């Protein structure tokens, strides 16, 4: 890659010129340039530049502050463009090429038509009439709706301090973006972005009128008696005589809901104690799971992710995972994008100082979403949500372009849909639906995406999910594409797990009592891929959770099943074929087993350190912490070995199965939900340092977070649910819990930045 200098630019100009100010045509194609390689100060001297070819590079955006007043034609084809808003300074552009940029969507095209008022040719097609409609007609309609939102939900302009003005702007923009619906679902991101801009412009115009009104009423000096008369300021509520103002402010902490007629079921957060426990689900060892039939594979697996209309935040009565007759949900919660068009954010969050054992993390409920509803119905109380996972951040400070929203994205699954949610705003960024499917499990990974023209491969964050049909669905959420699916089992999938070291390796567990290792490979620019089977691990019952030991993820696997915890050797070798478990790890609770109850179902599993494991047995009112290394060290041969316990954590007394736990190793934190909507959290930083000290006493929870008790618009409370799954973001910045009543609840760490 050549360094961009004055002499280099003169050499690439056509025709040749003596000064940068005279260059009219410039070719900088096929140089592997990134944004940081474009010197703004030097390029801004190209005041006569009319045509610029930047095709075939690695540009994700253009640098800020680039001033090229004469530029009329720009070729950015075959780059890696993601943020088109960085072209906003090139207001004279008439022709633009962006084909070959796989992340550019129809929303970006709409943004360009607004940002570039003279744009007429886009990818060699005339767009003049369409662009004028978007710039004028559509924008006028959106502006009128923005004004209506101000009139009906705000009305009073508070200008006491700059801080209040900023808070009001934030609330107004968020409410407008959440409330206003316009056009097809495919342009929703553009509508949010455009509404955000119009809302800010409208509020600033109000402030300007207020300032002008105050200046027009300057103190009047009377010559006769030199008395200064200070007229009374006019009331802020009279700023707009043509609007009927209703000074009603919305609570910033409430979950945002759409006021449209299609969204009657919004939920509001209130602090209430949890009610009595709900109905108990049947034992997880039902044979009904064998009745789950798998439908044939779809011939055209590539689909566009379906983004549903703004949903209602509501809840529903669950159905069990082990039964074959389940609902087919379909709803999308529409939280608030407070920034308009999301900009790139740093993926690295500063880690807080270590906490003492027992010191709780300050968490507050932020959003309650009902985004998996059947037919977008607020009356859906039957869709159970089963799995959630945060998009992991890359290790070692590598390329983070495929990791958006700074680690705030969490994926959830339940019913026939997968949702990707921004935890800060509560927005459902993407949604994918498979009619007839019921998703039970999902996981994130990073694979390599090869590109055309010999360009180097780049990391691509993918999301895999599986469920009743026995198929693994592969999606690339950033590009809004579900690019494939393959059959992993003839029966339903119960769990899946990617290798943390090799992102292309995927373990799937199914109701046929088998765990299969797959190589899903990478993808090319056309999203072609190939999945191949590498190994089969045979279990004695249905695998519920899979964990790869952090110290040896390539050679070992722990499988929590309906009948115990088993350890497998997963080291790949020629002719791996089928393998049985090397050992079973047993726990003291097994001694309580009788003919009516089985205590061997391990329905919670996670690593707190490279060695310490947390596990939970069904019907057990506590959570075990034990050492994997010490446990394996006392095993002399194949068979069962008793876990070397380090501590036992007090937990709820319940007979409800499949309430999984979650760990945050970097914070030494563990969280597990119960059947009364509560989250039992444990700060274990100091305890984890005592690797060789076995604590016999029962360790109480650091804090029990009560169910936030959201209310419907008719003020009726939602029935307290069971918490099926929990996930924590990097640094415990966010906590997400899934319920068996179609609710996703997001907590935010109050001391997180």
VMD Tcl script that draws the C-alpha trace (Angstrom):
set ca {
  {0.00 0.00 0.00}
  {1.48 3.31 -1.14}
  {1.59 6.32 1.15}
  {-0.59 9.19 -0.04}
  {1.71 12.16 -0.64}
  {1.55 15.22 -2.85}
  {3.88 13.66 -5.43}
  {1.84 10.43 -5.41}
  {-1.42 12.33 -6.05}
  {0.13 14.28 -8.92}
  {1.35 11.01 -10.44}
  {-2.14 9.44 -10.26}
  {-3.92 12.46 -11.75}
  {-5.22 12.52 -15.29}
  {-4.23 14.61 -17.18}
  {-0.97 15.51 -15.48}
  {-0.92 18.73 -13.48}
  {1.70 20.70 -11.63}
  {-0.29 21.51 -8.50}
  {-2.94 19.71 -6.48}
  {-5.32 22.64 -6.91}
  {-5.47 21.95 -10.68}
  {-6.28 18.22 -10.56}
  {-9.70 17.38 -12.01}
  {-9.55 13.56 -12.27}
  {-7.86 11.27 -9.76}
  {-7.50 7.47 -9.71}
  {-6.70 5.85 -6.35}
  {-8.22 2.44 -7.07}
  {-6.87 -0.98 -5.99}
  {-4.47 0.37 -3.37}
  {-5.90 -1.44 -0.29}
  {-6.57 1.94 1.27}
  {-8.36 2.33 4.60}
  {-9.93 5.45 6.02}
  {-6.85 6.25 8.10}
  {-4.72 6.25 4.93}
  {-6.55 9.27 3.45}
  {-4.91 12.51 4.69}
  {-7.75 15.04 5.00}
  {-5.58 18.16 4.97}
  {-3.75 17.09 1.83}
  {-6.84 15.89 -0.05}
  {-8.75 19.06 0.80}
  {-6.36 20.95 -1.46}
  {-8.04 19.25 -4.45}
  {-10.41 22.17 -4.93}
  {-10.88 21.48 -8.66}
  {-11.33 17.71 -8.37}
  {-14.44 16.59 -10.30}
  {-14.01 12.81 -10.64}
  {-12.45 10.50 -8.05}
  {-11.99 6.72 -8.37}
  {-11.54 4.91 -5.03}
  {-12.81 1.50 -6.15}
  {-11.29 -1.78 -5.00}
  {-9.95 -0.52 -1.67}
  {-10.79 -1.39 1.96}
  {-12.64 1.77 2.91}
  {-15.33 1.40 5.58}
  {-16.05 5.15 5.61}
  {-14.60 8.44 4.42}
  {-12.64 10.64 6.83}
  {-14.45 13.49 8.56}
  {-13.88 17.06 7.39}
  {-13.11 16.24 3.75}
  {-13.91 19.37 1.70}
  {-14.09 18.87 -2.09}
  {-16.51 21.52 -3.43}
  {-16.06 20.63 -7.12}
  {-16.43 16.87 -6.81}
  {-19.23 15.59 -9.06}
  {-18.42 11.87 -9.54}
  {-17.19 9.37 -6.94}
  {-16.54 5.63 -7.42}
  {-16.49 3.64 -4.16}
  {-17.41 0.27 -5.62}
  {-15.86 -2.94 -4.22}
  {-14.95 -1.46 -0.85}
  {-16.18 -2.27 2.66}
  {-18.37 0.79 3.15}
  {-20.63 0.66 6.21}
  {-21.26 4.27 7.24}
  {-22.57 6.36 4.34}
  {-23.19 9.37 6.59}
  {-19.48 10.22 6.27}
  {-20.23 11.35 2.69}
  {-22.33 14.26 3.98}
  {-19.63 16.86 3.24}
  {-19.63 15.99 -0.50}
  {-22.81 17.95 -1.17}
  {-21.95 18.57 -4.82}
  {-21.94 14.89 -5.80}
  {-24.11 14.03 -8.81}
  {-22.85 10.49 -9.53}
  {-21.97 7.79 -7.00}
  {-21.03 4.11 -7.31}
  {-21.31 1.80 -4.31}
  {-21.92 -1.60 -5.89}
  {-19.85 -4.41 -4.44}
  {-20.15 -3.08 -0.88}
  {-21.93 -5.96 0.82}
  {-22.99 -3.98 3.90}
  {-24.86 -1.25 1.99}
  {-28.64 -1.65 2.36}
  {-31.71 0.15 1.06}
  {-31.66 2.23 4.25}
  {-28.20 3.53 3.32}
  {-29.42 4.39 -0.18}
  {-32.25 6.47 1.28}
  {-29.83 8.27 3.57}
  {-27.60 9.14 0.62}
  {-30.49 10.76 -1.23}
  {-31.02 13.07 1.73}
  {-27.36 13.75 2.50}
  {-26.44 14.45 -1.14}
  {-29.02 16.94 -2.47}
  {-27.64 16.89 -6.05}
  {-27.26 13.13 -6.45}
  {-28.90 11.94 -9.68}
  {-26.96 8.81 -10.73}
  {-26.48 5.92 -8.31}
  {-24.70 2.75 -9.48}
  {-25.17 3.92 -13.08}
  {-28.94 4.32 -12.64}
  {-30.93 7.56 -12.74}
  {-32.60 8.21 -9.38}
  {-33.58 11.86 -9.72}
  {-37.36 11.46 -9.36}
  {-37.11 8.95 -6.55}
  {-34.58 11.07 -4.69}
  {-36.75 14.19 -4.95}
  {-39.69 12.31 -3.49}
  {-37.60 11.15 -0.52}
  {-36.02 14.57 0.02}
  {-39.22 16.58 -0.13}
  {-42.52 14.67 -0.01}
  {-41.53 11.96 2.48}
  {-39.51 14.37 4.62}
  {-42.46 16.75 4.77}
  {-44.75 13.98 6.02}
  {-42.22 12.93 8.65}
  {-41.77 16.53 9.76}
  {-45.51 16.91 10.30}
  {-45.54 13.75 12.40}
  {-42.58 14.97 14.44}
  {-44.48 18.19 15.20}
  {-47.51 16.14 16.22}
  {-45.40 14.08 18.64}
  {-44.14 17.28 20.26}
  {-47.65 18.64 20.55}
  {-49.20 15.53 22.07}
  {-46.41 14.29 24.33}
  {-44.31 17.29 25.32}
  {-45.49 20.81 24.54}
  {-43.65 22.71 27.27}
  {-40.15 23.89 26.37}
  {-37.85 23.95 29.39}
  {-34.84 26.22 28.87}
  {-33.73 26.67 32.47}
  {-30.36 25.05 31.85}
  {-28.34 23.48 29.09}
  {-28.61 20.12 30.86}
  {-32.42 20.24 30.79}
  {-32.37 21.17 27.13}
  {-30.12 18.21 26.35}
  {-32.33 15.86 28.37}
  {-35.44 17.15 26.60}
  {-33.81 16.72 23.20}
  {-32.82 13.17 24.05}
  {-36.31 12.27 25.26}
  {-38.03 13.99 22.33}
  {-35.85 12.29 19.72}
  {-36.27 8.90 21.38}
  {-40.05 9.25 21.65}
  {-40.41 10.42 18.05}
  {-38.30 7.57 16.71}
  {-40.27 5.07 18.74}
  {-43.68 6.48 17.81}
  {-43.47 7.31 14.12}
  {-44.00 4.55 11.60}
  {-43.80 5.23 7.88}
  {-43.16 3.21 4.75}
  {-42.19 -0.47 4.45}
  {-40.34 -2.43 7.12}
  {-37.22 -2.58 4.93}
  {-36.67 1.19 5.40}
  {-37.25 1.30 9.16}
  {-33.62 2.13 9.97}
  {-33.74 5.05 7.57}
  {-37.01 6.32 9.08}
  {-35.52 6.25 12.59}
  {-32.46 8.11 11.35}
  {-34.47 10.72 9.44}
  {-36.94 11.24 12.29}
  {-34.02 11.77 14.66}
  {-32.61 14.52 12.45}
  {-35.98 16.21 11.95}
  {-36.76 16.06 15.69}
  {-33.46 17.74 16.57}
  {-33.97 20.41 13.91}
  {-37.50 21.12 15.11}
  {-36.50 21.44 18.76}
  {-33.63 23.76 17.85}
  {-36.02 25.93 15.87}
  {-38.19 26.22 18.98}
  {-35.18 27.23 21.03}
  {-34.20 29.80 18.43}
  {-37.68 31.32 18.49}
  {-37.52 31.46 22.26}
  {-34.19 33.28 22.17}
  {-35.43 35.69 19.51}
  {-38.56 36.33 21.59}
  {-36.47 37.11 24.66}
  {-34.22 39.47 22.69}
  {-37.21 41.29 21.22}
  {-38.27 42.18 24.72}
  {-35.08 44.05 25.77}
  {-35.32 46.35 28.78}
  {-36.86 49.71 27.79}
  {-35.16 52.89 29.02}
  {-37.52 55.83 29.49}
  {-35.82 59.21 28.91}
  {-38.20 61.09 31.15}
  {-37.27 59.36 34.37}
  {-34.45 57.02 33.30}
  {-36.40 54.07 34.70}
  {-35.73 50.66 33.24}
  {-38.89 48.67 32.63}
  {-38.36 44.90 32.40}
  {-41.30 43.30 30.66}
  {-42.49 39.92 31.88}
  {-41.24 37.04 29.75}
  {-43.89 35.44 27.62}
  {-45.01 32.00 28.68}
  {-43.20 29.12 27.03}
  {-46.48 27.32 26.40}
  {-47.48 30.10 23.98}
  {-44.57 29.55 21.63}
  {-46.86 27.93 19.06}
  {-50.31 29.38 18.86}
  {-51.26 26.89 16.17}
  {-50.61 23.82 18.33}
  {-52.70 22.40 21.12}
  {-50.03 21.66 23.69}
  {-50.34 19.00 26.36}
  {-47.45 19.30 28.81}
  {-47.01 15.63 29.57}
  {-43.51 14.28 30.04}
  {-42.76 10.60 29.72}
  {-40.60 8.87 32.27}
  {-37.17 8.27 30.80}
  {-36.77 4.97 32.56}
  {-39.93 3.47 31.08}
  {-39.72 1.04 28.25}
  {-40.56 2.82 25.02}
  {-43.74 1.75 23.34}
  {-45.31 2.58 20.04}
  {-48.57 4.51 20.34}
  {-49.86 3.32 17.02}
  {-53.07 1.41 16.79}
  {-51.09 -1.74 16.08}
  {-49.26 -1.53 19.40}
  {-51.78 -1.60 22.26}
  {-49.79 -3.88 24.54}
  {-46.86 -1.80 25.72}
  {-45.43 -2.54 29.14}
  {-44.29 -0.03 31.75}
  {-41.78 -0.77 34.48}
  {-42.79 -0.46 38.11}
  {-41.10 -1.68 41.25}
  {-43.18 -4.44 42.76}
  {-42.54 -7.54 44.76}
  {-42.84 -10.84 42.94}
  {-46.06 -12.73 43.34}
  {-46.54 -16.40 44.13}
  {-44.92 -19.01 42.01}
  {-46.67 -19.97 38.82}
  {-47.58 -23.42 37.59}
  {-44.81 -25.97 37.71}
  {-43.60 -27.43 34.45}
  {-43.38 -31.17 34.10}
  {-40.20 -33.15 34.59}
  {-37.66 -32.56 31.82}
  {-37.26 -36.28 31.18}
  {-40.50 -36.61 29.25}
  {-40.40 -38.86 26.22}
  {-42.50 -36.37 24.29}
  {-39.34 -34.82 22.90}
  {-38.99 -37.77 20.56}
  {-42.15 -36.70 18.78}
  {-40.60 -33.51 17.45}
  {-40.61 -33.95 13.70}
  {-38.10 -32.22 11.49}
  {-39.29 -30.56 8.31}
  {-37.33 -30.94 5.04}
  {-34.52 -28.53 4.34}
  {-35.36 -25.42 2.36}
  {-33.91 -25.42 -1.14}
  {-33.14 -21.70 -1.12}
  {-31.65 -21.08 2.32}
  {-30.64 -17.48 1.70}
  {-33.29 -15.13 3.01}
  {-33.51 -11.52 4.00}
  {-34.09 -11.09 7.72}
  {-37.70 -10.10 8.27}
  {-38.03 -6.93 10.35}
  {-41.46 -6.89 11.92}
  {-43.60 -3.87 12.82}
  {-42.92 -2.29 16.20}
  {-44.00 -4.79 18.84}
  {-45.63 -4.62 22.14}
  {-43.86 -5.21 25.38}
  {-45.98 -7.90 26.94}
  {-45.77 -11.33 28.38}
  {-47.27 -14.76 27.97}
  {-47.88 -18.15 29.49}
  {-45.14 -20.61 28.46}
  {-45.07 -24.03 26.95}
  {-42.40 -26.55 27.80}
  {-39.42 -27.28 25.67}
  {-39.92 -31.02 25.86}
  {-43.39 -31.03 24.34}
  {-44.03 -31.24 20.65}
  {-47.01 -28.87 20.31}
  {-45.75 -25.30 20.52}
  {-46.81 -21.84 19.51}
  {-45.37 -19.89 16.61}
  {-44.59 -16.37 17.84}
  {-43.95 -13.33 15.68}
  {-43.48 -9.92 17.22}
  {-40.80 -7.29 17.41}
  {-40.38 -4.82 20.20}
  {-39.40 -1.37 19.01}
  {-37.28 0.41 21.57}
  {-35.61 3.75 21.09}
  {-32.61 4.76 19.00}
  {-31.46 7.93 20.70}
  {-28.70 8.75 18.26}
  {-30.47 8.57 14.92}
  {-28.04 6.79 12.63}
  {-25.78 4.70 14.84}
  {-22.14 5.65 14.56}
  {-19.20 3.40 15.28}
  {-18.38 3.12 18.92}
  {-15.37 1.79 20.71}
  {-15.68 -1.91 21.42}
  {-13.46 -1.65 24.49}
  {-15.21 -0.83 27.73}
  {-13.00 0.18 30.69}
  {-13.01 -2.54 33.28}
  {-14.06 -1.40 36.75}
  {-11.75 -2.03 39.71}
  {-12.05 -5.43 41.44}
  {-14.87 -5.70 43.93}
  {-14.84 -7.28 47.32}
  {-16.79 -10.50 47.77}
  {-20.38 -9.66 48.60}
  {-20.20 -6.24 46.96}
  {-23.16 -6.06 44.61}
  {-23.25 -4.53 41.16}
  {-25.77 -1.72 40.79}
  {-28.29 -2.88 38.18}
  {-31.51 -1.17 37.19}
  {-34.27 -2.45 34.85}
  {-34.09 -0.61 31.54}
  {-36.38 -2.33 29.01}
  {-39.06 -5.01 28.89}
  {-39.64 -6.24 25.35}
  {-42.18 -8.58 23.83}
  {-40.46 -9.30 20.56}
  {-41.34 -12.94 19.81}
  {-45.15 -12.70 19.84}
  {-47.47 -14.68 17.61}
  {-48.89 -12.41 14.93}
  {-47.52 -9.37 16.83}
  {-50.28 -9.90 19.35}
  {-50.03 -8.26 22.80}
  {-52.22 -11.09 24.08}
  {-49.54 -13.70 23.43}
  {-48.84 -15.33 26.80}
  {-47.70 -18.69 25.44}
  {-44.37 -18.13 23.72}
  {-41.46 -19.34 25.85}
  {-38.05 -17.77 25.24}
  {-35.15 -20.17 25.65}
  {-31.71 -18.76 24.86}
  {-29.85 -15.47 24.72}
  {-26.23 -14.53 24.06}
  {-24.27 -11.31 23.69}
  {-22.28 -10.75 20.53}
  {-18.69 -11.39 21.66}
  {-15.99 -8.80 21.08}
  {-12.80 -9.74 19.22}
  {-9.71 -10.70 21.19}
  {-6.39 -8.92 20.85}
  {-7.72 -5.62 19.50}
  {-8.16 -6.89 15.96}
  {-10.51 -5.66 13.25}
  {-13.73 -4.65 15.01}
  {-15.70 -3.48 11.99}
  {-18.04 -6.46 12.16}
  {-18.71 -5.90 15.86}
  {-21.22 -3.05 16.02}
  {-22.82 -1.22 18.93}
  {-19.83 -1.65 21.24}
  {-20.82 -5.04 22.69}
  {-24.41 -3.98 23.36}
  {-26.03 -6.45 20.96}
  {-27.75 -9.50 22.39}
  {-29.46 -12.25 20.41}
  {-32.59 -13.95 21.74}
  {-34.62 -16.88 20.46}
  {-38.04 -18.33 21.14}
  {-40.97 -19.46 19.06}
  {-40.29 -19.16 15.36}
  {-38.08 -16.07 15.56}
  {-34.59 -14.83 16.38}
  {-34.09 -11.22 17.47}
  {-30.97 -9.07 17.77}
  {-31.49 -6.30 20.34}
  {-29.48 -3.19 21.18}
  {-29.53 -3.25 24.98}
  {-28.93 0.49 25.38}
  {-31.79 1.70 23.21}
  {-33.98 -1.39 23.47}
  {-34.30 -1.47 19.68}
  {-34.83 -4.77 17.91}
  {-32.18 -4.25 15.26}
  {-32.84 -7.45 13.30}
  {-35.45 -10.18 13.30}
  {-35.53 -13.49 11.48}
  {-38.55 -15.79 11.28}
  {-38.91 -19.40 10.17}
  {-42.59 -20.44 10.04}
  {-43.06 -23.80 11.67}
  {-39.81 -23.61 13.63}
  {-39.39 -23.26 17.37}
  {-35.91 -22.11 18.32}
  {-34.35 -23.49 21.51}
  {-30.70 -22.45 21.24}
  {-28.31 -20.00 19.57}
  {-24.69 -18.85 19.60}
  {-22.35 -16.23 18.10}
  {-19.07 -16.80 16.33}
  {-16.64 -15.15 13.93}
  {-15.69 -16.69 10.58}
  {-13.63 -15.37 7.71}
  {-15.36 -13.81 4.69}
  {-13.36 -14.02 1.48}
  {-13.75 -11.25 -1.07}
  {-13.36 -10.70 -4.79}
  {-10.41 -9.15 -6.62}
  {-7.91 -10.87 -4.36}
  {-8.74 -8.64 -1.41}
  {-7.81 -10.11 1.98}
  {-10.49 -11.91 3.96}
  {-12.18 -10.07 6.81}
  {-13.86 -11.30 10.01}
  {-17.60 -11.80 9.81}
  {-19.78 -12.08 12.95}
  {-22.36 -14.84 12.39}
  {-25.23 -16.12 14.48}
  {-26.32 -19.77 14.52}
  {-29.62 -21.01 15.92}
  {-31.44 -24.32 16.08}
  {-34.62 -25.88 17.38}
  {-37.52 -28.18 16.67}
  {-36.75 -28.88 13.00}
  {-33.22 -30.15 13.68}
  {-31.71 -27.54 11.35}
  {-28.96 -25.05 12.11}
  {-29.81 -21.62 10.70}
  {-26.84 -19.37 9.87}
  {-27.31 -15.61 9.70}
  {-25.12 -12.56 9.22}
  {-27.09 -9.92 11.14}
  {-24.97 -6.96 10.12}
  {-25.85 -7.52 6.46}
  {-29.41 -8.53 7.29}
  {-28.96 -11.90 5.60}
  {-29.79 -15.46 6.61}
  {-27.35 -17.15 4.31}
  {-27.94 -20.83 4.91}
  {-29.09 -23.76 6.96}
  {-28.07 -27.37 7.24}
  {-29.52 -30.45 8.92}
  {-27.74 -31.32 12.16}
  {-30.19 -33.97 13.37}
  {-33.42 -35.74 12.52}
  {-34.72 -34.67 15.91}
  {-34.90 -31.32 17.64}
  {-31.73 -29.44 18.61}
  {-31.45 -28.69 22.32}
  {-28.16 -26.78 22.51}
  {-25.21 -25.57 20.45}
  {-21.78 -24.11 21.18}
  {-19.01 -22.59 19.01}
  {-15.35 -23.15 19.73}
  {-13.80 -19.95 21.17}
  {-10.53 -20.59 19.35}
  {-11.76 -21.85 15.99}
  {-14.89 -19.94 15.07}
  {-15.77 -22.37 12.27}
  {-16.16 -25.33 14.68}
  {-19.69 -25.82 16.01}
  {-21.01 -28.40 18.49}
  {-24.72 -29.25 18.33}
  {-26.69 -31.32 20.85}
  {-29.99 -32.94 19.93}
  {-32.88 -34.95 21.36}
  {-31.43 -38.07 19.72}
  {-28.88 -38.07 22.61}
  {-25.99 -37.11 20.35}
  {-23.52 -34.23 20.19}
  {-22.09 -33.52 16.75}
  {-19.04 -31.45 15.85}
  {-19.34 -29.51 12.58}
  {-16.97 -27.43 10.49}
  {-19.11 -24.66 8.98}
  {-16.11 -23.07 7.23}
  {-16.11 -19.46 6.13}
  {-18.19 -17.61 3.54}
  {-17.42 -15.79 0.31}
  {-18.85 -12.52 -0.94}
  {-21.90 -14.40 -2.26}
  {-22.42 -16.12 1.12}
  {-21.56 -19.55 -0.18}
  {-20.40 -21.95 2.52}
  {-19.95 -25.64 3.21}
  {-20.73 -27.49 6.44}
  {-19.11 -30.88 7.12}
  {-19.46 -33.33 10.01}
  {-16.26 -34.07 11.96}
  {-17.26 -36.11 15.02}
  {-20.21 -37.58 16.92}
  {-20.31 -37.86 20.72}
  {-22.85 -40.29 22.17}
  {-24.73 -39.34 25.35}
  {-27.04 -41.37 27.54}
  {-29.76 -38.68 27.40}
  {-30.58 -35.28 25.93}
  {-27.69 -32.76 26.18}
  {-28.92 -29.48 27.70}
  {-25.73 -27.38 27.94}
  {-22.27 -27.65 26.38}
  {-19.15 -26.02 27.84}
  {-15.61 -26.02 26.46}
  {-12.99 -25.67 29.23}
  {-11.16 -22.35 28.71}
  {-7.79 -24.03 29.28}
  {-8.40 -26.84 26.75}
  {-11.26 -25.92 24.37}
  {-9.76 -28.00 21.54}
  {-9.52 -31.28 23.44}
  {-12.34 -31.47 26.00}
  {-16.04 -30.80 26.37}
  {-18.44 -30.88 29.32}
  {-22.00 -31.92 28.51}
  {-24.83 -31.27 30.98}
  {-27.61 -33.72 30.20}
  {-30.92 -34.97 31.51}
  {-29.11 -37.78 33.30}
  {-25.86 -36.23 34.53}
  {-22.67 -34.38 33.64}
  {-20.27 -36.07 31.22}
  {-16.76 -35.23 30.01}
  {-15.69 -35.99 26.42}
  {-12.37 -36.02 24.60}
  {-12.85 -33.86 21.48}
  {-9.33 -33.89 20.07}
  {-9.63 -34.34 16.32}
  {-7.83 -37.27 14.74}
  {-8.13 -39.24 11.49}
  {-11.26 -41.33 11.55}
  {-12.64 -39.75 14.72}
  {-16.09 -41.26 14.10}
  {-18.17 -41.83 17.24}
  {-17.02 -41.46 20.83}
  {-18.50 -42.15 24.23}
  {-17.95 -40.09 27.36}
  {-14.62 -40.57 29.14}
  {-16.10 -39.97 32.58}
  {-19.20 -38.91 34.46}
  {-18.91 -36.29 37.21}
  {-21.26 -36.90 40.13}
  {-22.58 -34.68 42.91}
  {-23.78 -35.23 46.51}
  {-27.38 -34.36 45.56}
  {-27.58 -37.65 43.65}
  {-27.91 -39.50 46.97}
  {-31.39 -38.05 47.44}
  {-32.74 -39.73 44.30}
  {-35.84 -41.88 44.75}
  {-38.38 -43.58 42.53}
  {-40.46 -40.39 42.17}
  {-37.68 -37.83 41.69}
  {-34.46 -37.69 39.72}
  {-31.78 -35.28 40.82}
  {-29.43 -36.04 37.95}
  {-30.71 -33.45 35.48}
  {-27.95 -30.82 35.11}
  {-29.82 -27.78 33.78}
  {-27.19 -25.11 34.52}
  {-23.48 -25.07 33.65}
  {-20.78 -22.43 33.21}
  {-17.11 -21.64 33.89}
  {-16.19 -18.90 36.38}
  {-12.43 -19.31 35.84}
  {-10.25 -21.61 33.77}
  {-10.77 -24.25 36.44}
  {-13.83 -23.43 38.58}
  {-17.18 -24.61 37.25}
  {-20.68 -23.67 38.39}
  {-23.40 -26.27 37.91}
  {-27.00 -26.69 39.00}
  {-29.03 -29.85 39.40}
  {-32.77 -29.93 38.89}
  {-34.69 -29.94 42.22}
  {-31.57 -28.74 44.06}
  {-31.99 -25.49 46.09}
  {-28.32 -24.60 45.63}
  {-25.60 -24.19 43.01}
  {-22.31 -26.10 43.19}
  {-18.90 -24.54 42.60}
  {-16.27 -27.19 41.92}
  {-12.78 -27.63 40.50}
  {-12.49 -29.34 37.13}
  {-8.74 -29.87 37.45}
  {-8.92 -31.47 40.89}
  {-11.88 -33.58 39.82}
  {-10.09 -34.90 36.75}
  {-6.93 -35.44 38.80}
  {-8.59 -38.00 41.05}
  {-10.02 -40.03 38.16}
  {-7.88 -43.12 37.64}
  {-9.87 -44.68 34.83}
  {-13.05 -44.33 32.84}
  {-16.22 -44.22 34.90}
  {-17.71 -41.86 37.43}
  {-15.82 -39.47 39.68}
  {-17.14 -37.25 42.44}
  {-16.80 -33.50 41.84}
  {-14.32 -31.75 44.16}
  {-16.64 -29.13 45.65}
  {-15.29 -25.69 46.58}
  {-18.51 -23.99 47.66}
  {-22.27 -24.24 47.53}
  {-24.41 -21.21 46.72}
  {-27.87 -20.78 48.19}
  {-30.58 -20.69 45.53}
  {-34.36 -20.94 45.20}
  {-36.42 -23.99 46.07}
  {-38.34 -24.98 42.96}
  {-39.25 -28.00 40.87}
  {-39.24 -26.08 37.57}
  {-36.54 -27.41 35.21}
  {-34.42 -25.69 32.56}
  {-33.68 -22.51 34.56}
  {-30.13 -22.04 33.35}
  {-27.39 -19.98 35.00}
  {-24.89 -17.54 33.49}
  {-21.37 -16.53 34.50}
  {-19.26 -13.42 33.91}
  {-15.66 -14.59 34.54}
  {-14.05 -11.17 34.18}
  {-16.25 -9.82 36.98}
  {-16.41 -13.00 39.07}
  {-20.20 -12.86 38.89}
  {-22.87 -15.53 38.61}
  {-26.60 -15.03 38.00}
  {-29.46 -17.53 37.90}
  {-33.18 -16.86 37.60}
  {-35.98 -18.70 39.36}
  {-39.67 -19.48 38.81}
  {-40.81 -16.25 40.51}
  {-39.14 -13.82 38.14}
  {-36.20 -13.20 40.48}
  {-32.51 -13.08 39.59}
  {-30.15 -14.52 42.20}
  {-26.77 -12.83 41.79}
  {-23.47 -13.75 43.42}
  {-20.29 -11.66 43.59}
  {-17.58 -14.28 43.97}
  {-14.37 -12.36 43.31}
  {-12.63 -13.26 46.58}
  {-14.04 -16.76 46.77}
  {-12.58 -17.54 43.35}
  {-9.13 -16.63 44.64}
  {-9.40 -19.34 47.29}
  {-8.91 -22.18 44.84}
  {-7.62 -24.64 47.42}
  {-9.99 -23.71 50.23}
  {-13.17 -25.71 50.35}
  {-15.99 -23.77 51.98}
  {-18.59 -25.96 53.60}
  {-21.10 -23.30 54.58}
  {-23.88 -22.27 52.22}
  {-22.95 -18.99 50.50}
  {-25.93 -16.58 50.38}
  {-26.63 -14.50 47.27}
  {-25.11 -11.04 47.06}
  {-28.46 -9.70 45.87}
  {-31.79 -11.02 44.64}
  {-33.19 -8.78 41.90}
  {-36.97 -8.79 42.07}
  {-39.16 -9.05 39.01}
  {-39.61 -5.47 37.66}
  {-43.37 -6.04 37.38}
  {-44.20 -4.31 34.08}
  {-47.76 -3.04 33.64}
  {-49.99 -3.10 30.60}
  {-51.54 0.18 29.47}
  {-54.68 -0.73 31.35}
  {-52.47 -0.86 34.47}
  {-53.00 -4.59 34.92}
  {-49.84 -6.39 36.08}
  {-48.19 -9.14 34.07}
  {-48.11 -12.54 35.73}
  {-44.74 -13.30 37.33}
  {-42.81 -15.60 34.96}
  {-40.04 -18.15 35.24}
  {-36.61 -16.94 34.08}
  {-35.45 -19.52 31.55}
  {-32.15 -17.99 30.50}
  {-29.76 -15.20 31.54}
  {-26.82 -13.54 29.78}
  {-24.34 -10.88 30.89}
  {-22.49 -8.48 28.61}
  {-18.78 -7.69 28.75}
  {-17.92 -6.10 32.08}
  {-21.44 -6.85 33.28}
  {-22.54 -3.66 31.55}
  {-25.93 -5.22 30.75}
  {-27.89 -8.16 32.09}
  {-30.57 -9.81 29.94}
  {-33.13 -12.34 31.15}
  {-35.63 -14.36 29.11}
  {-38.94 -15.48 30.57}
  {-41.38 -18.24 29.78}
  {-44.04 -15.60 29.16}
  {-42.64 -13.93 26.06}
  {-40.66 -11.16 27.76}
  {-37.07 -10.03 27.34}
  {-35.94 -7.95 30.32}
  {-32.81 -5.77 30.13}
  {-30.99 -4.44 33.18}
  {-28.20 -1.88 32.92}
  {-25.27 -1.42 35.23}
  {-25.63 2.02 36.78}
  {-21.92 2.57 37.26}
  {-21.06 1.45 33.69}
  {-19.86 4.06 31.27}
}
mol new
graphics top color blue
foreach p $ca { graphics top sphere $p radius 0.5 }
foreach p [lrange $ca 0 end-1] q [lrange $ca 1 end] { graphics top cylinder $p $q radius 0.2 }
display resetview
